[in-house]
Amino acid sequence: MDLRTARVATKLKMGSGNLNGMRYWAYLAAKLLSAAAVLYGLLGWIIRQFPAASDPPEPLVDGGQILLYNLAVLGWFLLCSGVLYIIVRDQRYRCRICLRRLRMPVETGSWGRMLQFGRPRIEYICPYGHGTLKQDELQITGLENPQWTPHSGDMWDELCAASKESDGQP
């Protein structure tokens, strides 16, 4: 293999990782845009239901209608906040490569044996072996970002690593 071929292979490998990261963020943007379109349509429907209360031209507008309009807009705002929370929470627990939901939460560590096993964490694993999301079980110092650890492309190297180490010892 010549030096040029090695450079091209390295560039393609780096570009592929960047495209996967872009796909992850593009999926989030698509979910946000679709939710924004639906919620904006709902706001338009609310405004059409209360035309006099949304922009009262004269002081003789019914106070009950204004109250209902304000309650409807408050409910719409709470719905928007809830949808945003659900979208962000769903995105956090997705694989950065294939965008599938992470599965198999595994608890590691122990408070009683923290010096041996480390702080308790919950690890979520991609079902196709692309990576692991490690999240602290208890966040004492504030909100900490979970740590995404990508796995190599060859699953068998990682599975056979322990047996390779033990083969060298008698």
Wavefront OBJ file of the C-alpha trace (Angstrom):
o trace
v 0.000 0.000 0.000
v 1.421 3.307 -1.054
v 1.527 6.503 1.027
v -1.189 8.198 -1.066
v -3.579 5.306 -0.578
v -3.003 5.428 3.176
v -3.793 9.167 3.264
v -6.999 8.705 1.272
v -8.134 5.844 3.526
v -7.436 7.962 6.626
v -9.354 10.925 5.204
v -12.320 8.743 4.292
v -12.367 7.190 7.740
v -12.316 10.621 9.401
v -15.006 11.904 7.039
v -17.253 8.954 7.815
v -17.105 9.740 11.540
v -17.947 13.362 10.856
v -20.920 12.358 8.709
v -22.207 10.098 11.481
v -21.988 12.968 13.945
v -23.766 15.245 11.502
v -26.493 12.636 10.991
v -27.038 12.532 14.771
v -27.510 16.312 14.958
v -29.533 16.430 11.737
v -31.944 13.890 13.232
v -32.364 16.136 16.289
v -32.962 19.164 14.047
v -35.552 17.228 12.017
v -37.418 16.203 15.172
v -37.379 19.787 16.468
v -38.578 21.223 13.143
v -41.407 18.720 12.796
v -42.552 19.342 16.379
v -42.310 23.108 15.841
v -44.458 22.868 12.701
v -47.174 20.870 14.477
v -47.136 23.116 17.552
v -47.189 26.267 15.430
v -50.236 24.903 13.610
v -51.880 24.246 16.970
v -51.161 27.846 18.030
v -52.741 29.088 14.805
v -55.829 26.983 15.541
v -56.034 28.450 19.076
v -55.800 31.985 17.704
v -58.557 31.258 15.143
v -60.828 29.950 17.923
v -60.507 33.212 19.905
v -60.223 36.022 17.321
v -61.492 38.805 19.585
v -59.430 37.749 22.588
v -56.111 37.421 20.735
v -56.178 41.081 19.599
v -58.984 42.957 21.408
v -59.740 46.214 19.511
v -62.345 47.570 21.916
v -62.690 47.408 25.703
v -66.068 45.607 25.450
v -64.493 42.197 24.844
v -65.861 39.464 27.096
v -63.496 38.815 30.017
v -64.336 35.104 30.059
v -63.210 34.735 26.467
v -59.876 36.420 27.267
v -59.441 34.101 30.245
v -60.107 31.032 28.087
v -57.667 32.324 25.471
v -54.968 32.860 28.108
v -55.535 29.377 29.542
v -55.324 27.852 26.053
v -52.040 29.661 25.339
v -50.706 28.576 28.747
v -51.614 24.968 27.953
v -49.941 25.333 24.536
v -46.782 26.639 26.205
v -46.726 23.741 28.675
v -47.243 21.312 25.792
v -44.302 22.913 23.921
v -42.088 22.573 26.997
v -43.061 18.924 27.462
v -42.460 18.070 23.797
v -39.024 19.739 23.906
v -38.122 17.759 27.033
v -39.233 14.478 25.432
v -37.288 15.191 22.232
v -34.064 15.999 24.094
v -34.430 12.998 26.410
v -35.064 10.688 23.461
v -32.030 12.070 21.621
v -29.727 11.500 24.613
v -30.477 7.782 24.640
v -29.839 7.190 20.928
v -26.765 5.657 19.331
v -24.483 8.300 17.808
v -23.842 6.093 14.766
v -27.056 4.244 13.791
v -29.589 6.441 15.707
v -31.278 3.408 17.304
v -32.397 3.533 20.928
v -29.727 2.393 23.369
v -30.645 -0.772 25.239
v -29.569 -2.982 28.114
v -28.944 -0.590 31.023
v -26.191 -2.174 33.115
v -25.365 -0.890 36.584
v -21.631 -0.830 37.364
v -19.718 0.250 40.436
v -20.754 0.313 44.048
v -20.918 2.918 46.804
v -19.653 0.378 49.324
v -16.657 -0.601 47.172
v -16.039 2.670 45.429
v -12.256 2.394 45.664
v -12.307 -0.965 43.871
v -15.079 -0.544 41.319
v -15.540 3.239 41.057
v -18.659 5.342 41.465
v -21.948 3.737 40.462
v -22.795 4.269 36.802
v -25.414 3.110 34.386
v -24.177 1.997 30.984
v -26.457 1.857 27.962
v -25.248 -0.231 25.030
v -26.044 0.044 21.322
v -27.588 -3.270 20.220
v -25.318 -3.284 17.147
v -22.109 -2.660 19.105
v -21.393 0.894 17.974
v -20.731 2.255 21.447
v -21.638 2.674 25.089
v -23.200 5.600 26.942
v -21.936 5.885 30.533
v -24.016 8.001 32.877
v -23.468 8.598 36.598
v -26.153 7.057 38.787
v -26.148 10.002 41.171
v -24.969 13.436 40.088
v -23.621 15.109 43.199
v -21.760 18.049 41.664
v -24.554 19.100 39.330
v -25.692 18.036 35.897
v -22.891 16.156 34.169
v -22.941 15.120 30.546
v -22.984 11.390 29.918
v -19.872 9.956 28.294
v -20.212 8.310 24.869
v -17.542 5.707 24.154
v -17.441 4.517 20.532
v -16.382 0.939 19.919
v -14.081 -0.176 17.144
v -15.583 -1.576 13.968
v -14.475 -5.125 14.765
v -16.513 -6.544 17.638
v -14.423 -9.734 17.775
v -11.231 -7.847 18.650
v -12.866 -6.478 21.788
v -14.402 -9.822 22.738
v -11.182 -11.770 22.207
v -8.896 -9.233 23.907
v -9.122 -10.992 27.279
v -8.269 -14.391 25.792
v -5.275 -12.937 23.924
v -3.873 -11.577 27.174
v -4.301 -14.885 28.966
v -2.677 -16.875 26.100
v 0.690 -15.254 26.773
v 0.732 -16.380 30.392
v 1.398 -20.023 31.383
l 1 2 3 4 5 6 7 8 9 10 11 12 13 14 15 16 17 18 19 20 21 22 23 24 25 26 27 28 29 30 31 32 33 34 35 36 37 38 39 40 41 42 43 44 45 46 47 48 49 50 51 52 53 54 55 56 57 58 59 60 61 62 63 64 65 66 67 68 69 70 71 72 73 74 75 76 77 78 79 80 81 82 83 84 85 86 87 88 89 90 91 92 93 94 95 96 97 98 99 100 101 102 103 104 105 106 107 108 109 110 111 112 113 114 115 116 117 118 119 120 121 122 123 124 125 126 127 128 129 130 131 132 133 134 135 136 137 138 139 140 141 142 143 144 145 146 147 148 149 150 151 152 153 154 155 156 157 158 159 160 161 162 163 164 165 166 167 168 169 170
